[in-house]
Amino acid sequence: MSNDELVETIRKKFERVSTVLDERGRRVWALAEAEALGYGGQSIVAK
């Protein structure tokens, strides 16, 4: 899966959960996604 595809997948997941999360929840979610992706995950989630 290319980086662009990963970014789009993460964007769709975020759109689904963001309405029920506060700021702290969004940060925890982003951390979990970045850790699941491994090396380079922070950059991908930040996009």
ABEGO torsion letter per residue (X at the ends): XBAAAAAAAAAAAAAAAAAABBAAAAAAAAAAAAAAAEBGAAAAAAX
